[in-house]
């Protein structure tokens, strides 16, 4: 090979590990005799040097091929409420109704999902096969949308289940990613027929909205650290006597409450004013009264 090295005219990068069983002098010789060749020597014993130092090797290759280093794109992250829906027993429904009719049902449910999601201020991200992934700015809108979806799905003769979680997500061009999305998907997997299953995070955020919940206990979600308390939305509203109903009926402290208290104080003073004035008159000297 040595006689033809000077004839190589394409840009060349030679990478050699210092402790490679192949003598390092060979790599140095190649770089020295190929016109304009770049040489990179790394501390490694591997003949395939990027096994030991992949970041440095990839950076050098990127610069060699492109002339620079691309700045990593800044991900756009935001707080979102993530909602997953899933049709229950969809395969059995398809077998019972036939392919053509089932496609019509799927199409109509897709239209309903788009309409209701938009009505409640959300965005349909994508279809998941037998269901949909949608996002909302707040959890109350997601719950209300899920309730409406259940009602309309029943009119189509199908049943769905829903999983909801609120967390910080990575917003991509036409998709969404992040641990919050995985948690919502795992919550959906725990939901039963007709359930709107949410994380405790969602429950805590909507306290006072009048939404009732049924505790489903704490579970481990596959691939997600820790245990998670899950709750099912009571589609009939907060039950009388529940913590949610009591909090919803409690007046909110604020300027109005303070105003009512001050009004009562003024009324008491007005009722007692004549007695106060007569008492002051008795205490005044007789000369002053004259």
Secondary structure as UniProt FT lines:
FT   HELIX           2..7
FT   STRAND          13..17
FT   TURN            18..19
FT   HELIX           24..33
FT   TURN            35..36
FT   STRAND          38..42
FT   HELIX           49..51
FT   HELIX           54..66
FT   STRAND          76..87
FT   TURN            88..89
FT   HELIX           90..97
FT   HELIX           99..119
FT   TURN            120..121
FT   STRAND          123..127
FT   STRAND          132..136
FT   HELIX           139..155
FT   TURN            156..157
FT   STRAND          160..171
FT   STRAND          176..177
FT   HELIX           179..190
FT   TURN            193..194
FT   STRAND          196..199
FT   HELIX           200..205
FT   TURN            206..208
FT   STRAND          212..220
FT   TURN            222..223
FT   STRAND          227..234
FT   TURN            235..236
FT   TURN            240..241
FT   HELIX           243..249
FT   HELIX           255..283
FT   HELIX           286..289
//
